[in-house]
Amino acid sequence: MFQLEELGWSSFFEEQIDPEERELYSPARVAEETKKFYRVYAECGELLSEVSGKLLHQAASRQALPAVGDWVLVHARATEGRATIHRVLRRKSKFSRKVAGKTTAEQILAANVDTLFLVIALDRDFNLRRIERYLTLVWESGARPVILLNKADLCDEPQARALDVEVVASGVPVHLQSAINGEGLEAHERYLRRGQTAALLGSSGVGKSTLINRLAGREVQRVQEISVAADRGRHTTSSRQLILLPAGGVLIDTPGMRELQLWGSAGSLPRAFEDIAALAAGCRFRDCQHRAEPGCAVQQALQTPQSIRTAGRTT
């Protein structure tokens, strides 16, 4: 049995249901998606579900079908542990990327997320440009970004790295932590309260599975041994899933991304790179390419990183 409010149910979703639908269907949240079925959580319990033929026929694209984190209306058959999904409720946020490969299509990784944890490992995985690209995706989703710098115990100068991240992520909360020994995990409490949904985003091997196990208080995700040659753990998650945490809150894990391609409008780009945009306004030439032009404020700032930090904080 589940309480809808603990799963993230709110008036935003309640107002989308008319009285007739209330008589016929029950609200449920998509916890996991496979090729043919969905695992959903409803007031009557956990149900194995499939999409109705009508919904499948009317769906103009894959994005009209359920994704992990979606709220749906189902016809529940509790005694069988089964259900049929008849409608997907309007999303208050969605986190998407372009599908891997040459196909031009959107892939929804998580829906109805309040906070997106961007997990970055402070070892060989550390890359400021990757953080910028991830932030572009997060701003586009409608969720609040929070950066978690994991594996701080493997870094000689974690505070210096954190300061570097603050430069490229102006205004975004940055937290140092070590999931393997539990340091810094108390910072998650403010984001994982009852009814709140967070999702984990990051490359393979950054420690998301270890973090989930720590927050859940049990082994939810299997973690492989750390590769000595690569200096990183191997991420074993192969599907997105929704996890209920004992202290409150809902967490959505996503598989490590091997390929990151942006999806959506260009409107989120200036926000992700607002510090650079502020500096570019000081360039001598309006069409400056920020390479070798004289009077380039961006190139000058690269020689004095403090000026980038100042620009990011004043925009």
C-alpha positions as CSV (number, residue, x, y, z in Angstrom):
1,M,0.0,0.0,0.0
2,F,1.2,3.5,-0.8
3,Q,0.1,7.0,0.2
4,L,-0.1,9.2,-2.9
5,E,1.3,12.3,-1.1
6,E,4.4,10.4,-0.1
7,L,4.9,9.5,-3.8
8,G,4.7,13.2,-4.8
9,W,1.0,13.6,-5.5
10,S,-0.2,17.3,-5.4
11,S,-3.0,19.6,-6.4
12,F,-1.2,20.1,-9.8
13,F,-2.2,16.5,-10.7
14,E,-5.4,16.3,-8.8
15,E,-6.9,19.2,-10.8
16,Q,-6.3,17.3,-14.1
17,I,-8.8,14.6,-13.2
18,D,-12.5,15.1,-13.9
19,P,-15.2,13.4,-11.7
20,E,-16.0,10.7,-14.3
21,E,-12.4,9.6,-14.5
22,R,-12.2,9.4,-10.7
23,E,-15.0,6.9,-10.8
24,L,-13.3,4.7,-13.3
25,Y,-9.6,5.0,-12.7
26,S,-7.0,5.3,-9.9
27,P,-3.9,7.5,-9.9
28,A,-0.5,5.7,-9.9
29,R,3.1,6.7,-10.4
30,V,5.4,5.0,-12.8
31,A,8.3,3.4,-10.9
32,E,10.0,1.5,-13.7
33,E,9.8,1.0,-17.4
34,T,10.7,-2.1,-19.4
35,K,10.2,-2.9,-23.1
36,K,6.6,-4.1,-22.7
37,F,5.5,-3.3,-19.1
38,Y,5.5,-0.6,-16.5
39,R,5.8,-1.1,-12.7
40,V,3.5,1.5,-11.0
41,Y,2.8,2.4,-7.4
42,A,-0.9,3.0,-6.5
43,E,-2.9,3.2,-3.3
44,C,-3.7,-0.5,-3.6
45,G,0.0,-1.4,-4.0
46,E,2.5,-2.2,-6.6
47,L,1.1,-3.2,-10.0
48,L,2.5,-4.6,-13.2
49,S,0.9,-2.5,-16.0
50,E,0.6,-2.1,-19.7
51,V,-0.7,0.7,-21.9
52,S,-4.2,0.5,-23.2
53,G,-4.7,0.0,-26.9
54,K,-6.5,3.4,-27.2
55,L,-3.6,5.3,-25.5
56,L,-1.0,3.5,-27.7
57,H,-3.0,4.3,-30.8
58,Q,-3.5,7.9,-30.0
59,A,0.1,8.6,-29.0
60,A,1.6,10.9,-31.6
61,S,5.1,10.1,-30.4
62,R,7.0,8.1,-27.7
63,Q,6.8,11.2,-25.5
64,A,3.0,10.8,-25.2
65,L,3.6,7.4,-23.5
66,P,4.5,6.9,-19.8
67,A,8.1,7.5,-18.5
68,V,9.5,6.9,-15.1
69,G,8.2,9.5,-12.6
70,D,5.0,10.1,-14.6
71,W,1.6,10.1,-12.9
72,V,-0.9,8.0,-14.8
73,L,-4.6,6.9,-14.5
74,V,-5.0,3.2,-14.3
75,H,-7.7,0.6,-14.2
76,A,-6.3,-1.5,-11.3
77,R,-6.9,-5.2,-10.8
78,A,-5.4,-5.4,-7.3
79,T,-6.1,-9.1,-6.8
80,E,-4.1,-9.9,-9.9
81,G,-1.4,-7.3,-9.2
82,R,-2.0,-5.9,-12.7
83,A,-3.3,-2.7,-14.2
84,T,-4.0,-1.0,-17.5
85,I,-2.7,2.6,-18.1
86,H,-5.4,4.8,-19.7
87,R,-3.9,8.3,-19.5
88,V,-0.7,10.1,-18.7
89,L,-1.2,13.3,-16.7
90,R,0.5,16.5,-17.7
91,R,4.0,16.7,-16.4
92,K,5.2,19.6,-14.2
93,S,8.8,18.9,-15.3
94,K,10.7,16.5,-17.5
95,F,14.3,15.7,-18.0
96,S,15.1,14.8,-21.6
97,R,18.0,14.1,-24.0
98,K,18.4,13.2,-27.6
99,V,18.4,9.4,-28.0
100,A,21.8,8.0,-28.6
101,G,22.8,7.4,-32.2
102,K,21.8,9.2,-35.4
103,T,18.1,9.2,-34.8
104,T,16.6,12.6,-34.0
105,A,14.1,11.9,-31.2
106,E,13.6,12.8,-27.6
107,Q,14.2,10.4,-24.7
108,I,12.6,11.3,-21.4
109,L,14.8,10.1,-18.6
110,A,12.6,11.2,-15.7
111,A,9.4,13.1,-15.2
112,N,7.9,15.3,-12.4
113,V,11.3,15.9,-10.7
114,D,11.8,18.7,-8.2
115,T,15.6,18.4,-7.8
116,L,18.1,17.0,-10.2
117,F,21.3,15.9,-8.4
118,L,24.2,16.1,-10.8
119,V,26.8,13.7,-9.5
120,I,30.4,14.4,-10.4
121,A,33.3,12.2,-9.2
122,L,36.4,14.0,-8.0
123,D,38.8,11.6,-9.7
124,R,39.5,11.0,-13.4
125,D,35.9,11.7,-14.2
126,F,36.2,15.3,-13.2
127,N,35.5,17.6,-16.2
128,L,34.2,21.2,-16.0
129,R,33.0,21.2,-19.6
130,R,30.8,18.1,-18.9
131,I,29.3,19.9,-15.9
132,E,28.4,22.8,-18.2
133,R,26.7,20.4,-20.7
134,Y,24.8,18.6,-17.9
135,L,23.6,21.9,-16.5
136,T,22.2,22.9,-19.8
137,L,20.0,19.8,-19.7
138,V,18.9,20.4,-16.1
139,W,17.9,24.0,-16.7
140,E,15.8,22.9,-19.7
141,S,14.0,20.3,-17.6
142,G,12.3,22.7,-15.2
143,A,13.9,21.0,-12.1
144,R,16.2,22.6,-9.6
145,P,19.9,21.6,-10.2
146,V,22.2,20.6,-7.3
147,I,25.8,19.5,-7.8
148,L,27.2,16.7,-5.7
149,L,31.0,16.3,-5.9
150,N,31.4,12.7,-4.9
151,K,34.6,10.8,-4.0
152,A,36.0,13.7,-2.1
153,D,38.1,11.2,-0.2
154,L,40.0,10.4,-3.4
155,C,40.9,14.1,-4.1
156,D,43.9,15.9,-2.7
157,E,42.2,19.4,-3.0
158,P,38.5,18.9,-2.9
159,Q,37.8,22.5,-1.8
160,A,39.7,23.9,-4.7
161,R,37.7,21.7,-7.1
162,A,34.5,22.8,-5.5
163,L,35.6,26.4,-6.1
164,D,36.3,25.6,-9.8
165,V,32.8,24.2,-10.1
166,E,31.2,27.3,-8.6
167,V,32.8,29.3,-11.3
168,V,31.0,27.4,-14.1
169,A,27.8,26.8,-12.1
170,S,27.0,30.2,-10.7
171,G,24.1,30.1,-8.2
172,V,23.8,26.3,-8.2
173,P,24.3,24.6,-4.8
174,V,27.6,22.6,-4.7
175,H,28.2,19.9,-2.0
176,L,31.3,17.9,-1.3
177,Q,30.6,14.3,-0.3
178,S,31.9,10.7,-0.1
179,A,29.2,8.1,-0.6
180,I,31.6,5.3,0.2
181,N,32.2,6.5,3.8
182,G,29.1,8.6,4.3
183,E,30.7,12.1,4.6
184,G,28.6,15.0,3.5
185,L,25.4,13.0,3.0
186,E,23.4,15.2,5.5
187,A,23.2,17.8,2.7
188,H,20.6,15.7,1.0
189,E,18.0,16.1,3.7
190,R,16.9,19.5,2.6
191,Y,16.1,18.2,-0.9
192,L,14.6,14.8,0.0
193,R,11.6,15.6,2.2
194,R,8.2,13.9,2.2
195,G,6.6,14.2,-1.2
196,Q,9.7,15.6,-2.9
197,T,11.2,13.9,-5.9
198,A,14.9,14.0,-6.9
199,A,16.8,12.3,-9.7
200,L,20.4,11.4,-10.0
201,L,22.3,12.3,-13.2
202,G,25.9,11.5,-14.0
203,S,28.4,9.5,-16.0
204,S,29.0,5.8,-15.4
205,G,31.1,5.1,-12.4
206,V,30.6,8.3,-10.5
207,G,29.2,6.5,-7.5
208,K,25.4,6.9,-8.0
209,S,24.6,3.3,-6.9
210,T,26.7,3.6,-3.8
211,L,24.9,6.9,-3.0
212,I,21.5,5.3,-3.5
213,N,22.3,2.4,-1.2
214,R,23.5,4.9,1.5
215,L,20.3,7.0,1.3
216,A,18.1,3.9,1.2
217,G,19.8,2.3,4.1
218,R,20.0,-1.0,2.2
219,E,21.5,-2.5,-1.0
220,V,19.1,-1.3,-3.7
221,Q,21.7,-1.2,-6.4
222,R,24.5,-3.6,-7.0
223,V,27.9,-2.0,-7.1
224,Q,30.8,-3.7,-8.8
225,E,34.4,-3.6,-7.6
226,I,36.4,-0.4,-8.4
227,S,38.6,-0.8,-11.4
228,V,42.2,-0.1,-10.4
229,A,43.2,0.7,-14.0
230,A,40.4,3.1,-14.6
231,D,40.2,4.4,-11.0
232,R,36.4,4.2,-11.0
233,G,33.5,1.9,-10.1
234,R,31.5,0.3,-12.8
235,H,27.9,1.5,-12.9
236,T,25.5,-1.5,-13.0
237,T,22.2,0.2,-13.4
238,S,20.6,-0.6,-16.8
239,S,17.1,0.9,-16.4
240,R,15.6,4.0,-14.8
241,Q,13.6,3.3,-11.6
242,L,11.9,5.2,-8.8
243,I,13.1,4.4,-5.2
244,L,11.2,5.3,-2.0
245,L,13.5,6.5,0.8
246,P,12.9,5.6,4.5
247,A,13.6,9.2,5.6
248,G,11.1,10.6,3.1
249,G,11.3,11.6,-0.5
250,V,11.5,9.8,-3.8
251,L,14.7,9.2,-5.8
252,I,14.9,8.3,-9.5
253,D,18.1,6.7,-10.7
254,T,19.3,6.8,-14.3
255,P,21.8,4.7,-16.1
256,G,25.2,6.2,-16.6
257,M,25.3,8.2,-19.8
258,R,27.7,7.2,-22.4
259,E,26.4,9.7,-24.9
260,L,25.1,13.2,-24.0
261,Q,23.2,15.1,-26.7
262,L,21.1,18.1,-25.8
263,W,17.4,18.2,-26.4
264,G,15.1,21.2,-26.3
265,S,15.3,24.9,-27.0
266,A,18.4,27.1,-26.9
267,G,16.8,29.1,-24.2
268,S,18.7,27.3,-21.4
269,L,22.1,27.8,-23.0
270,P,22.6,31.4,-21.8
271,R,21.6,30.5,-18.3
272,A,24.2,27.6,-18.2
273,F,26.9,29.9,-19.5
274,E,25.8,33.2,-18.0
275,D,29.3,33.9,-16.5
276,I,30.9,33.7,-20.0
277,A,28.1,35.8,-21.5
278,A,28.8,38.5,-18.9
279,L,32.5,38.5,-19.7
280,A,31.9,38.5,-23.5
281,A,30.0,41.8,-23.2
282,G,33.4,43.4,-22.3
283,C,35.2,42.2,-25.5
284,R,36.5,45.0,-27.8
285,F,34.8,43.5,-30.9
286,R,31.1,42.6,-30.9
287,D,31.8,39.6,-33.2
288,C,34.7,38.3,-31.0
289,Q,35.2,34.6,-31.3
290,H,37.1,34.5,-28.0
291,R,40.1,32.9,-29.6
292,A,43.0,35.2,-30.5
293,E,41.3,38.5,-31.1
294,P,42.8,41.6,-29.4
295,G,40.9,42.9,-26.4
296,C,39.1,39.6,-25.7
297,A,37.7,39.8,-22.2
298,V,37.1,36.0,-22.1
299,Q,40.7,35.1,-22.9
300,Q,41.9,37.7,-20.4
301,A,39.7,36.1,-17.7
302,L,41.1,32.7,-18.5
303,Q,44.4,34.0,-17.3
304,T,42.8,35.3,-14.1
305,P,40.1,32.8,-13.0
306,Q,39.0,35.0,-10.2
307,S,37.5,37.4,-12.8
308,I,35.3,34.6,-14.1
309,R,34.1,33.8,-10.6
310,T,33.2,37.5,-10.0
311,A,31.4,37.8,-13.3
312,G,29.3,34.7,-12.5
313,R,28.3,36.0,-9.1
314,T,27.2,39.4,-10.3
315,T,25.0,38.4,-13.2
